[in-house]
Amino acid sequence: MAPSYFGVFVAISLLLAAKGDNHVPPSLAPFFDDLCKEVECGKGSCEAAPGSPFSFKCNCEQGWKRTRLDDEDDLEFLPCIIPNCTYSLHLPLFHVN
């Protein structure tokens, strides 16, 4: 039985992640382009990043975050779904940071 494309992709991704190189070889570029077509980043955009967990990261639009944490550097694979705003009793009620 031939190995699945997913298994090959995972193996290559793990090797690239272990190498720590964010450069995508031209022969693998179509795999990473297809990966970002399948990823939903919420209010952000997907970027192929072979050295990152899951081989991609979500770049959030201004005013959006992944989590409520201050340091999200290790969580760049999460979608941008939390508005980065503060609550105020003065008008306007919400202020986007």
C-alpha positions in Angstrom: 0.0 0.0 0.0 1.4 3.4 -1.0 1.9 6.0 1.7 -0.7 8.8 1.8 0.2 12.3 0.7 -0.7 13.5 4.1 1.8 11.1 5.7 4.6 12.3 3.3 3.7 15.9 4.0 3.8 15.4 7.8 7.2 13.6 7.5 8.6 16.5 5.4 7.1 19.1 7.8 8.7 17.4 10.8 12.1 17.3 9.1 11.9 21.0 8.1 10.8 21.9 11.6 13.7 20.0 13.1 16.0 21.9 10.8 14.6 25.2 12.0 14.6 26.7 8.5 11.7 28.9 7.4 12.7 28.8 3.8 10.4 26.7 1.6 12.2 24.7 -1.1 10.7 25.4 -4.6 9.8 21.7 -4.9 7.7 21.9 -1.7 6.1 25.3 -2.4 2.8 23.8 -3.9 2.3 21.7 -0.7 2.6 24.8 1.5 0.4 26.9 -0.8 -2.3 24.2 -0.6 -2.0 24.1 3.2 -2.9 27.8 3.5 -5.9 27.2 1.2 -7.3 24.8 3.9 -6.5 26.9 7.0 -9.0 29.4 8.4 -7.3 32.2 10.3 -10.4 34.2 11.2 -9.6 37.9 11.0 -6.1 37.1 9.7 -4.2 35.6 6.9 -2.3 32.3 6.6 1.4 32.2 5.9 3.5 29.1 5.2 6.1 28.8 7.9 7.9 25.3 7.8 9.7 26.0 11.1 6.5 26.7 13.0 4.1 24.2 14.5 1.8 22.8 11.9 4.0 24.5 9.2 1.9 27.7 9.0 1.1 30.8 11.1 -1.8 33.2 11.1 -1.0 36.9 10.8 -3.8 38.9 12.6 -5.4 42.0 11.2 -5.1 45.2 13.3 -7.4 45.0 16.2 -7.6 41.2 16.5 -5.7 38.6 18.6 -5.5 34.8 18.9 -5.8 34.6 22.7 -6.2 36.9 25.7 -2.5 36.3 26.6 0.0 39.1 26.2 2.6 36.7 24.7 1.2 34.8 21.7 4.6 34.0 20.0 4.2 30.2 20.6 0.6 30.2 19.5 0.8 31.6 15.9 -1.1 28.7 14.5 -4.3 29.7 16.3 -7.0 31.7 14.4 -7.4 35.5 15.0 -10.9 35.5 16.6 -10.6 37.7 19.7 -11.1 41.4 19.3 -8.3 43.4 20.9 -10.5 46.0 22.6 -11.1 47.4 26.1 -14.4 48.2 27.8 -15.1 51.7 29.0 -18.0 53.3 30.8 -17.5 56.4 28.8 -18.7 56.9 25.2 -17.8 55.2 22.9 -18.2 52.0 24.8 -15.5 50.1 23.1 -12.0 51.2 22.0 -10.0 49.1 19.6 -6.3 49.0 20.4 
